[in-house]
Amino acid sequence: MSSLPVEFRVGPGLMNNVGALVLGGGRGTRLYPLTAVRAKPAVPLLGRYRLVDIPLSQCIHSGVKKIFVLTQFNSASLNRHIMKSYRFDTFSDGFVEILAAEQTLDSGDWYQGTADAVRQQLRRLRSINVSHYLVLSGDQLYRMDYRYLMKTHLETGAEITVAALPVAAEAAQGLGIMRIQRNRRIRQFVEKPAGSEELAPLVTAPNFFTRYGIKAEGRPYLASMGVYVFDVGVLEVLQSQPDWIDFGKQVIPNALKKRKVFAHLFDGFWEDIGTVRSYYDVHMRMVSRHPPFPLYDRYHIIYTHPRYLPGSRFEDVCIKNSMICEGCRISKATIADSVIGIRSVIRPGARIRRSVVMGADFFEDEQPRAASVSMGIGAGCDITRAIIDKNACIGDHVVIRGSSRLRDRDGEGYAIRDGIVIVQKNAVIPSGTRIG
């Protein structure tokens, strides 16, 4: 249960005056082919969720119920998911609304960056009465109570607050790194510092972490999580700064000169799921003996589209260290260290190891296919180190083996990225095919 002071927990209170902006991102080229037919926030996660369910669920748990999702590429499935999943009570003023890039009298361009996306939608944002905005990413896995973030923002008197966590040097070069004072005010912010020369002056002293109860242990840099709080008036400044198109590259560094910008310290699990490798690695960590992200917490349920599926059916199956979602039919198969998504069909003799099988959008007998290969994993298949996207039809005795020795390439119905084989959504892989 929450240990926040009463004034942050009850009443019409603080969070009623907070809106949220969930940024859907651009084309998602680093997650391709998972983003070939869907927006990044709509990419399936852990067999039954979507990436966007993480920030939306945390907003709801934190009492933030005025939420906009900003997107522009392949947004149809994201729109459909949000419409089916997030419906607030008739007597509530809560909503989740999609704001897609569109031509207006002010702009006819696609979003050029995170800050530009917000700038183009300021006219819509002014239609609701809030005092602060949370700016969130739609492709991260973490758990945060945003009430603590708002508490930091108000206690420090900040105009902008940046959520920050300690990271090691190898991770620092891909993130926004900050140098802060003892009172947590940010004095320097460098987006993706290149090399040791730029990193050296950004090291945070060990006693700073100790003061705030954080065990840095080889993580001497404070990195931005891409999670912000803005006073509404400060966010409006974007209107007069058209060259500031990205929060990390322009807005935060420039705001340090005139605005009170503070850090909110966070030390839990956080992963930016921006690449095929990070997507795959997160799933493998979640089926390990000690998963980093707790799912079995009744106070922090991840909300998603309720599907009312039957329980999964197993016939003579060997399963080890895996996550099996509802609605599956698995017969005489061996599954190890894998995530098996909703409505998956896995036939006799199949072996699946260290893989992510996303499952299906429907039971095949609901929508018969003309393809000669049935939906699901065929008999006698051997699949290792792979991601099988939704509705894939994989024939009998198909061998798919990812390996660090494989070069990136695109094939018929599949792609290889960083040694991982991705079978694309709706792909048909004929019986006897070998990949890897």
C-alpha positions as CSV (number, residue, x, y, z in Angstrom):
1,M,0.0,0.0,0.0
2,S,1.1,3.6,-0.5
3,S,3.0,5.3,2.3
4,L,2.5,8.8,1.0
5,P,1.2,11.5,3.4
6,V,-2.6,11.8,3.6
7,E,-2.7,15.0,1.6
8,F,-1.2,13.1,-1.4
9,R,-3.6,10.2,-1.2
10,V,-7.1,11.4,-0.7
11,G,-9.6,14.1,-1.5
12,P,-10.1,15.9,-4.8
13,G,-6.4,16.7,-4.2
14,L,-3.3,17.1,-6.1
15,M,-3.5,14.5,-8.9
16,N,-6.8,15.8,-10.2
17,N,-4.8,18.8,-11.5
18,V,-2.3,16.7,-13.4
19,G,-2.6,15.6,-17.0
20,A,-0.5,13.1,-18.7
21,L,1.1,13.1,-22.2
22,V,2.2,9.6,-23.4
23,L,4.6,10.0,-26.3
24,G,4.1,7.3,-28.9
25,G,7.4,7.8,-30.7
26,G,8.3,7.8,-34.4
27,R,8.6,5.1,-36.9
28,G,10.3,2.7,-34.5
29,T,12.9,1.6,-37.0
30,R,15.1,0.0,-34.3
31,L,12.2,-2.2,-33.3
32,Y,11.4,-3.2,-36.9
33,P,9.9,-5.6,-38.0
34,L,7.8,-5.6,-34.8
35,T,6.7,-2.1,-35.8
36,A,6.1,-2.9,-39.5
37,V,2.3,-2.8,-39.0
38,R,1.9,-1.1,-35.6
39,A,3.0,1.9,-33.6
40,K,5.7,1.3,-31.0
41,P,3.3,1.6,-28.0
42,A,1.1,-1.1,-29.6
43,V,3.9,-3.7,-29.6
44,P,2.8,-6.7,-27.6
45,L,4.5,-7.2,-24.2
46,L,4.8,-10.3,-22.0
47,G,2.3,-12.3,-24.0
48,R,-0.9,-10.4,-23.2
49,Y,-0.2,-6.6,-22.7
50,R,0.9,-3.8,-25.0
51,L,3.8,-1.4,-24.2
52,V,1.4,1.5,-23.8
53,D,-0.4,-0.4,-21.0
54,I,2.6,0.3,-18.7
55,P,2.4,4.2,-18.5
56,L,-1.4,4.1,-18.8
57,S,-1.8,1.7,-15.8
58,Q,0.7,3.7,-13.7
59,C,-1.2,6.9,-14.4
60,I,-4.5,5.3,-13.2
61,H,-2.8,3.9,-10.1
62,S,-1.3,7.3,-9.4
63,G,-4.7,9.1,-9.7
64,V,-3.9,10.7,-13.1
65,K,-6.9,10.2,-15.3
66,K,-6.7,12.9,-17.9
67,I,-4.4,11.3,-20.4
68,F,-3.4,12.0,-24.0
69,V,-1.5,9.6,-26.2
70,L,0.5,11.3,-29.0
71,T,1.2,9.2,-32.0
72,Q,1.6,9.4,-35.8
73,F,2.8,6.1,-37.4
74,N,0.7,2.9,-37.9
75,S,-1.7,4.1,-35.2
76,A,-4.8,2.0,-36.1
77,S,-4.1,-0.9,-33.8
78,L,-3.1,1.5,-31.0
79,N,-6.3,3.4,-31.4
80,R,-8.3,0.2,-31.3
81,H,-6.6,-1.2,-28.2
82,I,-7.0,2.0,-26.3
83,M,-10.7,2.4,-27.2
84,K,-11.4,-1.2,-26.1
85,S,-9.3,-1.1,-22.9
86,Y,-9.6,2.3,-21.3
87,R,-13.2,3.4,-20.6
88,F,-13.7,5.5,-17.5
89,D,-16.9,5.8,-15.4
90,T,-19.7,8.0,-16.8
91,F,-19.5,10.1,-13.6
92,S,-15.7,10.6,-13.9
93,D,-13.9,13.2,-15.9
94,G,-11.2,10.7,-16.8
95,F,-10.3,9.9,-20.4
96,V,-7.5,8.4,-22.6
97,E,-7.5,10.2,-25.9
98,I,-5.4,9.7,-29.0
99,L,-3.8,12.8,-30.5
100,A,-2.5,11.9,-34.0
101,A,-0.3,14.2,-36.1
102,E,-2.5,16.1,-38.5
103,Q,-2.5,19.1,-40.8
104,T,-3.7,22.3,-39.2
105,L,-3.5,26.0,-39.9
106,D,-0.5,26.1,-37.6
107,S,1.4,23.1,-38.9
108,G,1.3,20.6,-41.8
109,D,4.3,18.5,-40.7
110,W,4.8,15.2,-39.0
111,Y,6.1,15.4,-35.4
112,Q,9.7,16.3,-35.7
113,G,10.6,15.2,-32.1
114,T,9.1,14.7,-28.6
115,A,8.8,18.4,-27.8
116,D,7.5,19.2,-31.3
117,A,4.7,16.6,-30.8
118,V,3.6,18.4,-27.7
119,R,3.9,21.8,-29.4
120,Q,1.6,20.8,-32.2
121,Q,-1.0,19.7,-29.8
122,L,-0.9,22.6,-27.3
123,R,-4.3,23.9,-28.7
124,R,-5.9,20.6,-27.7
125,L,-4.1,20.5,-24.3
126,R,-5.4,23.9,-23.3
127,S,-8.9,22.5,-23.5
128,I,-8.5,20.8,-20.0
129,N,-7.9,22.6,-16.8
130,V,-4.7,21.3,-15.2
131,S,-1.8,22.9,-13.5
132,H,0.9,20.3,-14.3
133,Y,1.6,17.8,-17.1
134,L,3.4,14.5,-16.8
135,V,5.3,13.7,-20.0
136,L,5.9,10.0,-20.4
137,S,7.3,7.5,-22.9
138,G,5.2,4.9,-24.5
139,D,7.9,2.2,-24.8
140,Q,9.4,1.7,-21.4
141,L,9.0,-0.9,-18.7
142,Y,9.2,0.3,-15.1
143,R,7.0,0.9,-12.1
144,M,6.6,4.3,-10.6
145,D,4.0,6.0,-8.4
146,Y,3.8,9.4,-10.0
147,R,2.5,10.9,-6.8
148,Y,6.0,10.7,-5.4
149,L,7.3,12.4,-8.5
150,M,4.8,15.2,-8.0
151,K,5.7,15.4,-4.3
152,T,9.3,16.1,-5.3
153,H,8.2,18.7,-7.9
154,L,6.2,20.6,-5.3
155,E,8.7,20.3,-2.4
156,T,11.6,21.6,-4.4
157,G,9.6,24.4,-6.0
158,A,10.6,23.1,-9.5
159,E,9.2,24.3,-12.7
160,I,10.4,21.1,-14.5
161,T,11.3,17.8,-12.8
162,V,13.2,15.1,-14.5
163,A,13.0,11.5,-13.2
164,A,16.5,10.1,-13.0
165,L,18.2,6.8,-12.1
166,P,21.9,5.8,-11.6
167,V,23.5,4.0,-14.6
168,A,26.9,2.5,-15.4
169,A,29.3,4.1,-18.0
170,E,28.3,1.7,-20.8
171,A,24.6,2.7,-20.6
172,A,25.3,6.4,-20.0
173,Q,26.4,7.0,-23.6
174,G,22.9,6.2,-24.9
175,L,21.0,8.4,-22.4
176,G,20.7,12.0,-21.2
177,I,23.2,12.4,-18.3
178,M,22.9,15.2,-15.8
179,R,25.1,16.9,-13.1
180,I,23.1,18.0,-10.1
181,Q,23.6,19.9,-6.8
182,R,23.1,18.5,-3.4
183,N,19.5,19.8,-3.3
184,R,18.9,17.9,-6.6
185,R,18.8,21.0,-8.9
186,I,20.1,20.1,-12.3
187,R,23.1,22.2,-13.4
188,Q,24.2,20.4,-16.6
189,F,22.4,18.0,-19.0
190,V,24.2,16.2,-21.9
191,E,22.2,14.1,-24.3
192,K,24.1,10.9,-25.2
193,P,27.6,12.0,-24.2
194,A,30.3,10.7,-26.5
195,G,33.3,9.1,-24.8
196,S,35.1,9.5,-21.5
197,E,35.9,13.2,-21.9
198,E,32.3,14.2,-22.0
199,L,31.4,11.7,-19.2
200,A,34.1,12.6,-16.8
201,P,32.6,15.9,-15.4
202,L,29.2,14.2,-15.1
203,V,30.1,11.7,-12.5
204,T,27.9,11.9,-9.4
205,A,29.7,11.6,-6.0
206,P,29.0,8.4,-4.1
207,N,28.0,10.2,-0.9
208,F,25.2,11.9,-2.9
209,F,23.6,8.6,-3.6
210,T,24.1,7.5,0.0
211,R,22.3,10.6,1.2
212,Y,19.2,9.6,-0.7
213,G,19.3,6.0,0.2
214,I,20.5,4.7,-3.2
215,K,23.1,2.0,-3.6
216,A,24.8,3.1,-6.8
217,E,27.4,0.3,-6.8
218,G,29.2,0.9,-10.1
219,R,26.6,3.3,-11.5
220,P,28.1,6.7,-11.1
221,Y,26.0,8.6,-13.6
222,L,22.5,10.0,-13.2
223,A,20.4,9.4,-16.4
224,S,17.1,10.8,-17.5
225,M,14.3,8.3,-17.7
226,G,12.4,10.4,-20.2
227,V,9.8,11.0,-17.6
228,Y,9.1,14.7,-16.8
229,V,6.8,17.0,-14.9
230,F,6.2,20.4,-16.3
231,D,4.3,23.4,-14.9
232,V,1.7,24.2,-17.5
233,G,3.1,27.7,-18.0
234,V,6.6,26.4,-18.8
235,L,5.2,23.9,-21.3
236,E,3.5,26.8,-23.1
237,V,7.0,28.3,-23.8
238,L,7.4,25.6,-26.5
239,Q,5.0,27.7,-28.6
240,S,7.6,30.4,-28.9
241,Q,10.6,28.1,-29.5
242,P,10.0,26.2,-32.7
243,D,13.6,25.1,-32.9
244,W,13.3,23.1,-29.7
245,I,12.0,19.8,-31.1
246,D,13.2,17.3,-28.5
247,F,13.0,17.4,-24.7
248,G,16.4,15.8,-24.1
249,K,18.3,17.6,-26.9
250,Q,16.9,21.1,-26.6
251,V,14.2,21.7,-24.0
252,I,15.9,20.5,-20.9
253,P,19.4,21.8,-21.6
254,N,18.1,25.3,-22.6
255,A,15.6,25.4,-19.6
256,L,18.6,25.1,-17.2
257,K,19.5,28.7,-18.0
258,K,16.3,30.3,-16.8
259,R,14.1,27.7,-15.1
260,K,14.2,25.8,-11.9
261,V,14.9,22.2,-13.1
262,F,15.2,19.5,-10.5
263,A,15.7,15.7,-10.5
264,H,13.5,13.1,-8.9
265,L,15.6,10.1,-7.9
266,F,14.5,6.6,-8.8
267,D,16.3,3.3,-8.2
268,G,13.9,0.6,-9.4
269,F,13.9,-1.5,-12.6
270,W,13.7,0.5,-15.8
271,E,14.2,-0.6,-19.4
272,D,13.8,1.5,-22.5
273,I,12.4,-1.1,-25.0
274,G,13.6,0.7,-28.1
275,T,15.4,-2.1,-30.0
276,V,14.8,-5.7,-30.9
277,R,17.6,-6.7,-28.6
278,S,16.2,-4.8,-25.6
279,Y,12.7,-6.3,-26.3
280,Y,14.1,-9.8,-26.4
281,D,16.3,-9.4,-23.4
282,V,13.5,-8.0,-21.2
283,H,11.4,-11.1,-22.0
284,M,14.2,-13.4,-21.2
285,R,14.8,-11.7,-17.9
286,M,11.2,-12.0,-17.0
287,V,11.3,-15.8,-17.3
288,S,14.5,-16.1,-15.3
289,R,14.5,-17.3,-11.7
290,H,14.4,-13.8,-10.3
291,P,12.4,-11.6,-12.7
292,P,13.2,-7.9,-12.3
293,F,9.7,-6.6,-12.7
294,P,6.9,-7.8,-10.4
295,L,3.7,-8.8,-12.1
296,Y,2.0,-10.5,-9.1
297,D,1.1,-7.4,-7.1
298,R,-2.6,-6.7,-6.6
299,Y,-2.0,-3.1,-5.9
300,H,-0.2,-2.5,-9.2
301,I,-2.2,-4.4,-11.8
302,I,-1.3,-3.8,-15.4
303,Y,-4.5,-3.0,-17.2
304,T,-5.2,-4.1,-20.7
305,H,-8.0,-5.2,-23.0
306,P,-10.2,-7.8,-21.2
307,R,-10.5,-10.7,-23.6
308,Y,-12.5,-13.3,-21.6
309,L,-10.4,-16.2,-22.9
310,P,-10.6,-19.8,-21.7
311,G,-7.8,-21.3,-19.6
312,S,-4.9,-22.8,-21.5
313,R,-5.0,-26.5,-22.3
314,F,-1.9,-28.7,-22.0
315,E,-1.6,-32.3,-23.2
316,D,1.6,-34.1,-22.2
317,V,3.7,-30.9,-22.2
318,C,7.1,-30.2,-20.5
319,I,7.4,-26.6,-19.5
320,K,10.4,-25.1,-17.7
321,N,11.0,-21.5,-16.6
322,S,8.3,-20.0,-18.9
323,M,5.3,-17.8,-19.0
324,I,2.1,-19.2,-20.6
325,C,-0.8,-16.9,-21.2
326,E,-4.5,-17.7,-21.5
327,G,-6.3,-19.3,-24.4
328,C,-3.4,-21.5,-25.5
329,R,-3.6,-25.1,-26.8
330,I,-0.3,-27.0,-26.5
331,S,0.2,-30.7,-27.2
332,K,3.2,-32.9,-26.5
333,A,5.7,-30.1,-26.8
334,T,8.7,-29.0,-24.8
335,I,9.0,-25.3,-23.8
336,A,11.9,-23.7,-21.9
337,D,12.8,-20.2,-20.9
338,S,10.1,-18.7,-23.2
339,V,7.0,-16.5,-23.2
340,I,4.0,-17.9,-24.9
341,G,1.3,-15.4,-25.7
342,I,-2.5,-15.5,-25.8
343,R,-4.2,-18.0,-28.1
344,S,-1.0,-19.8,-29.1
345,V,-1.3,-23.2,-30.8
346,I,1.8,-25.4,-30.4
347,R,1.6,-28.9,-32.0
348,P,3.1,-32.3,-31.0
349,G,6.9,-32.6,-31.0
350,A,7.6,-28.9,-31.1
351,R,10.6,-27.6,-29.1
352,I,10.7,-23.9,-28.1
353,R,13.6,-22.5,-26.2
354,R,14.6,-19.0,-25.2
355,S,11.9,-17.5,-27.5
356,V,8.9,-15.1,-27.5
357,V,5.8,-16.5,-29.1
358,M,3.3,-13.6,-29.3
359,G,0.2,-15.8,-30.0
360,A,-2.7,-14.7,-32.1
361,D,-5.4,-12.0,-32.4
362,F,-8.1,-14.6,-32.8
363,F,-8.8,-18.3,-32.8
364,E,-8.2,-19.6,-36.3
365,D,-11.6,-21.3,-36.6
366,E,-13.2,-17.9,-36.1
367,Q,-11.5,-16.6,-39.3
368,P,-10.5,-19.5,-41.6
369,R,-7.4,-18.9,-43.7
370,A,-6.7,-19.8,-47.3
371,A,-3.1,-20.6,-46.4
372,S,-2.1,-24.3,-46.5
373,V,-0.2,-23.9,-43.2
374,S,-2.4,-23.6,-40.1
375,M,-1.8,-20.7,-37.6
376,G,0.6,-21.5,-34.8
377,I,3.7,-23.7,-34.4
378,G,3.7,-26.9,-36.5
379,A,4.5,-30.4,-35.4
380,G,8.2,-31.2,-34.9
381,C,9.4,-27.6,-35.1
382,D,12.6,-26.6,-33.4
383,I,12.7,-22.9,-32.4
384,T,15.5,-21.2,-30.4
385,R,16.3,-17.6,-29.8
386,A,13.4,-16.2,-31.8
387,I,10.5,-13.8,-31.7
388,I,7.3,-15.2,-33.4
389,D,4.9,-12.3,-34.1
390,K,1.1,-12.6,-33.9
391,N,-0.9,-14.8,-36.3
392,A,2.2,-16.5,-37.8
393,C,1.7,-19.8,-39.6
394,I,4.7,-22.0,-39.1
395,G,4.6,-25.4,-40.9
396,D,5.7,-28.8,-39.6
397,H,9.4,-29.5,-38.9
398,V,10.5,-25.9,-39.4
399,V,13.9,-25.1,-37.8
400,I,14.5,-21.6,-36.5
401,R,17.8,-21.0,-34.7
402,G,19.0,-17.6,-33.7
403,S,22.7,-17.1,-33.1
404,S,25.2,-14.3,-32.4
405,R,26.9,-15.5,-35.6
406,L,24.0,-14.5,-37.8
407,R,24.2,-11.3,-39.8
408,D,21.2,-8.9,-40.0
409,R,19.1,-9.6,-43.0
410,D,15.5,-9.7,-44.2
411,G,13.9,-12.8,-45.7
412,E,10.6,-14.1,-46.9
413,G,8.3,-13.6,-43.8
414,Y,11.2,-13.1,-41.4
415,A,14.1,-10.9,-40.4
416,I,17.3,-11.3,-38.4
417,R,18.4,-8.6,-36.0
418,D,21.3,-8.9,-33.6
419,G,21.3,-12.6,-33.9
420,I,17.5,-12.9,-33.1
421,V,15.2,-14.3,-35.7
422,I,11.9,-12.5,-35.9
423,V,9.0,-14.1,-37.8
424,Q,6.7,-11.3,-38.9
425,K,3.1,-10.8,-38.1
426,N,0.8,-12.9,-40.4
427,A,3.8,-14.6,-42.0
428,V,3.6,-18.1,-43.5
429,I,6.7,-20.2,-43.1
430,P,6.4,-23.4,-45.2
431,S,7.0,-26.9,-43.7
432,G,10.6,-28.0,-43.7
433,T,12.0,-24.4,-43.8
434,R,15.4,-23.8,-42.0
435,I,16.3,-20.3,-40.8
436,G,19.6,-19.7,-39.0
